[in-house]
């Protein structure tokens, strides 16, 4: 009997069954897609961090022998322990550890340090990598909220998708309470009714869930491959291969199947608590426990507005997923578009346009000291090169007495409260960080002529400039002299060995830096930068040390076109490639790569916003297809008291406008306030942002929401308006 009833119901009630099938398919597809994209991005982020920073989880630094490392490998939870030869040096041996169970790392690493005879301070944790496994330590100084927040957003989206299926079942099954009340009155038990509903759910949703899950995998693969295609020309980018784990598919299908089971179980449980008489009295129509006047809609649209407001209140629970999803999607999309616009303006103002005259091509010559680099003249002779600077950086310190500080520096607080990483107390003064910028001789002489100093190769030029650390406007901080500028010599101190010094003549004090890509003093307020020629560096190199492993070549070109920069980059690669290991950057190519990366990030985040919007729109469609019977009876009553078909269409139009318009009314002020706050924090002039406001993208997304909500109501209203009012009032069994 139940089998015949089930087949007859599905055959004669296609509208409600189609809404359930579509909800199941859409939800399974989006669940599979969302889980797949989240998994791929998670795998990519792990691979990126491991490629850039290494796959270690814990690290020990100190005096450790190879024999001790071998013993530490036998620690129960240690998976691997290796010596990092690149980082091991004067500060001690560096050993990298990975663990079988990473969650106990914060208990295991201190014990391993004690076994090695090292203090707890010798332990370093790879917080960025551990955070991707949701392993968090309270001592981690960084917030690292992005990944957990993304997990919460993904979980919320999955929950919304689950609610789409639930609401589709709830809408169609609430209309059948009276039917099952009749069945109960003639002897059907709650158990039989539950079995019938579960069978119906299995028949309607098995195929859509399977097809939707597989379609989600294919769509995820297409999105990943599309991202790789769009970013194929971005240099230095780690390729994102498509990855999928069977557990991801299993989880998405399990969520969908569990939701379908729960959604079918709830109406049966509700029916089991109703007496047959109570169930038979239920007409399945929308109803309000307490009616309230809607002044706004009544004022704008008259009586149709009041009727639409009452209908929306009656459907409030059924449309909750749509309201939340559409609001979140539009809020997220509008905020992200504005956020990227602000970031783009900031990058343009603070980097690309600010440094467009500072460098065109940059080359990093690996494992080469500047005094050993022999290609300076050859690089200068490359066709199209306007000027070059070969330079290298080194660490050093310098003693500063209180009387040497400028009046402005003393007024700003001096060095007494400076961070210990920059300044340390010494007898009669302070030892401050004094980074050295070592330039090739010709470039240094040009720099001396530029600032009006005596062009000599036997001394140093001191950057006598610092910034007010209390000024929050990092784009235009107040600058003032660091020193009085009266000393004729400077004494450099070897970092870590204060007894080793080297004295140099001071050729000049200046607040003007050479034309390099680096910027000095904007963040490291207490550093006293020294510029010196390579000839002078050769004389003090052994005493001071601290030089970086690589030297750099800054090139400015005659013509600033992409073709010219590419030609010079290729010529430089041919010139140095056979002798040196180099990494070459092209300013224009870097901007193109940045634009592609920003476009790729926009595309990925836009997909998530579209997913959220699709969840809400899917809920609207499932409700409009499922409410046909209720709305037929509702509008039959309206027709019986004189409402015209045009008035009925107006009610549907008002409902669609309210459902699509509420997210906009909520999201736009929130987005505007958030963007205004971000602009204020970024110290960007608002006028710069006005020309980059993403009006077209936001308007297109807004019109898409209105269009799809309107389409859903158009299809649902068409079925209602074509029905016979007499049949609608009389028939309460079929749609």
Secondary structure by P-SEA (a helix, b strand, c coil): caaaaaaaaaaacaaaaaaaaaaaaaaaaaaaaaaaaaaaaaaaaaaaaaaacccccbbbbccccaaaaaaaaaccccccccccccccccccbbbbbbbcccccccccaaaaaaaacccccccccaaaaaaaacccccccccccaaaaaaaaaaaaaaaaaaaaaaaaaaaaaaaaaaaaaaaaaacccaaaaaaaaaaaaaaacaaaaaaaaaaaaaaaaaaaaaaaaaaccccccccccbbbbaaaaaaaaaaaaaaaaaaaaaaaaaaaaccaaaaaaccccccccbbbbbaaaaaaccaaaaaaaaaaaaacccaaaaaaaaaaaaaaaaaaaaaaaaaaaaaaacccccccccccbbbbbccccccccccaaaaaacccccccccbbbbbbbbbbccccccaaaaaaccccccccccccccccccccbbbbbbbcaaaaaaaaaaacccccccbbbbcccccccccccccccbbbbcccccccbbbbbcccccccbbbbbbcccccccccccccccccccccbbbbbcaaaaaaccccccccccbbbbbbbbccccaaaaaaaaaaaaaaccccccbbbbbaaaaaaaaaaaaaaaaaaaaaaaaaaaaaaaaaaaaaaaaaaaaaaaaaaaaaaacccaaaaaaaaaaaaaaaaaaaaaacaaaaaaaaaaaaaaacccccccccccaaaaaaaaaaaaaaaaaaaaaaaaaaaaaccaaaaacccccc
